Amino acid sequence: MIEIKEKTLEGMTFIDLFAGLGGFRIALESLGANCVYSNEWDEPVQKVYADNFGDTPEGDITQVDENAIPDHDILCAGFPCQAFSISGKQRGFEDSRGTLFFDVARIVKAKKPKIVFMENVKNFATHDEGRTLAVVKSTMEELGYTFYQKVLNAVDYGVPQKRERIYMVCFRNDLNISTFKYPKPFELTRHVEDFLLEDESMVKDLYVDRPDTYFNETEDNEYSNKSIRLGIVNKGGQGERIYSTNGIAITLSAYGGGVFAKTGGYLINGKTRKLHPRECARIIGYPDSYKICKSANQAYKQFGNSVVIDVLQLIAVQIGESLRGRYNE
């Protein structure tokens, strides 16, 4: 998480749809915005959200009356990537029916927020030969918004993890914002080692000592903005690879097996272990004050599904700058 000095979204309100652990909320609140509504259907995630923010998100968005949602300036949504049942007709709002994006669209249609800020997996950009993204774009344009999208990698924004996501920013047409610039990449200065826990008692059960551990001859004495594979356990399948803490983390995953499942393995003080949920939280951008799910399996899954807070913050700063440009005219 980045320390933001200038509250560029001060006084603005937002809603947090498909809220997950509240990454969007932390990012926008750090810029001075105020959350007026949240929605998340997963009950274990709802509990973690409530523990941290003091309110429990409403469930099943498909059953929510869009007119009952409070008015807001910014709609945030990290909606799941569902298959769109289309045949290339690209009829916008009509084609989005039956998908969870439709629930975003109907709320936008009813509440007309100034900005719609969405995030999804990288493959969303090319899903169904680009038709899915085309439907989202045409839907937002039909609803009266300009549409911007770009795939950004967290490692280009100070986060030592390869995590590529598509970020979509839409401005209501009457704001007359004709250009929007995503944040510029900058040099990585932190690596996995900078996010590790110092309390050995918290990670002692995560170490793996197996006879079928094999190391390669890769030198481990320089920092890198890529993952540095040092060896494997067993056959080296997913969740069986060992990396250096001088590089970046592999993409944290909500699913997958192997002895180092969901985080990958790392050589730390001469021993191999997977990352602790708190270390995953740090790499994603959650502060140490954030209360993690007590079930480690749930925590790993939740962080594997999470947005990267640092990247959201940087995009939100750019959103604020665009609005400032408009309001200063």
Secondary structure, 3 states (H helix, E strand, C coil): CCCCCCCCCCCCEEEEECCCCCHHHHHHHCCCCEEEEEECCCHHHHHHHHHHHCCCCECCHHHCCHHHCCCCCEEEECCCCCCCCCCCCCCCCCCCCCCHHHHHHHHHHHHCCCEEEEEEEHHHHCHHHHHHHHHHHHHHHHCCEEEEEEEEEHHHHCCCECCEEEEEEEEEHHHCCCCCCCCCCCCCCCCHHHHCCCCHHHHHHHEECCCCEEECCCCCCCCCCCCCEEEEECCCCCCCEEEECCCCECCCCCCCCCCCCCCCEEEECCEEEECCHHHHHHHHCCCCCCCCCCCHHHHHHHHHCCCCHHHHHHHHHHHHHHHHHHHCC
